[in-house]
Amino acid sequence: MTELMATQAVHEKQGDTQDKLQVRVAIAGATGFAGQELIRLLCRHPNVTITAATGSQATSTPRKLPALSRIWDGTVVPLDAAALAADAVFLALPEAASAELAPSLLASGLRVIDLSGAFRLRDDRQRARFYPATASLPAGVAYGLTEFELAAIESAALLSNPGCYPTASLLALLPLQRAGLLQPGADIVIDAKSGISGAGKAATERTHFSENHGSVAAYNPFGHRHTPEMEQALGQPVTFVPHLVPLDRGILCSIYAHLVPGTTAAAVSQAFERAYADAPFVRITGDALPEIKHVAHTNFCDLGWRVDEASRRVFVVSVIDNLVKGAAGQAIQNFNVMYGFDQRAGLL
């Protein structure tokens, strides 16, 4: 038991309130898009003290973050496990770096929230294909789709934050799947559009301004690493095709699926209403289809849908901010569940 856990237990015995508990937090990979978003949001969290922020490499040059001036005026230091002295550590690192660093942090008694894909896939063969640096999953890992994994998240030592595309897609599909409304074995088509920040901060030809501006491009059909993550959660095949669009941030998923015979539009609406009746960050809009601008810079996922009862088809639109609900915001939402805080802390 860590010092923080012992302190928390004493507080609970004394009837103390969680709003007095301060958690020491460190961020590894703080110079990337998701890492800077983590710092920005954690600085306004009433229960968080940021103890350290590191770059993504041991050879990183110490630097300030001008965009966060007067929000967080600390210095980002080179990546070093010893620098991550805290109660909880957020890893906003490449998969290989997370796979190497997380086990040592867990062995030191820290709780880890990983934003990479290193620990998302349970199947050894799939993980070897898409995340080869992760030979095995550490004990105590939980998949952090907050709205559907609360019990596992609460006790997790290692929290694997979902990918941005799977977050948007699974929030749209799991209510229907768990209500038994999706046709078993039928293909699900996910046509997804993402802003450029989803590709990460390292510049490539694909993300070069002159290549991306004024264009839309599909990429990696049938072979994207987020496909097995979605199929793992749904238990049936999906056809997933992502597209890069000239936006700073945001994801819109257009999803097409077949319903079991006899499914009505009212049954679909009821499935979404039941699934998200107590979910603070999912807003259902019915047949008013949402847009990216409705969720930009927020931790909300907005869901709208249409049903064609004659052909037994459902069309769902899901929108999120890829850097918030698709990365840093959901990671903090999961952190809040892990420590017993209000899910909305630091996010509204």
Secondary structure, 3 states (H helix, E strand, C coil): CCHHHHHHHHHHHCCCCHHHCCEEEEEECCCCHHHHHHHHHHCCCCCEEEEEEECCCCCCCCECCHHHCCCCCCCEECCCHHHCCCCEEEECCCHHHHHHHHHHHHHCCCEEEECCCCCCCCCHHHHHHHCCCCCCCCCCEEECCHHHCHHHHHCCCEEECCCHHHHHHHHHHHHHHHCCCECCCCCEEEEEEECHHHHCCCCCCCCCHHHHCCCCEECCCCCCCHHHHHHHHHCCCEEEEEEECCCCCCEEEEEEEEECCCCCHHHHHHHHHHHCCCCCCEEEEECCCCCHHHCCCCCCEEEEEEEECCCCEEEEEEEECCCHHHHHHHHHHHHHHHCCCCCCCCCC
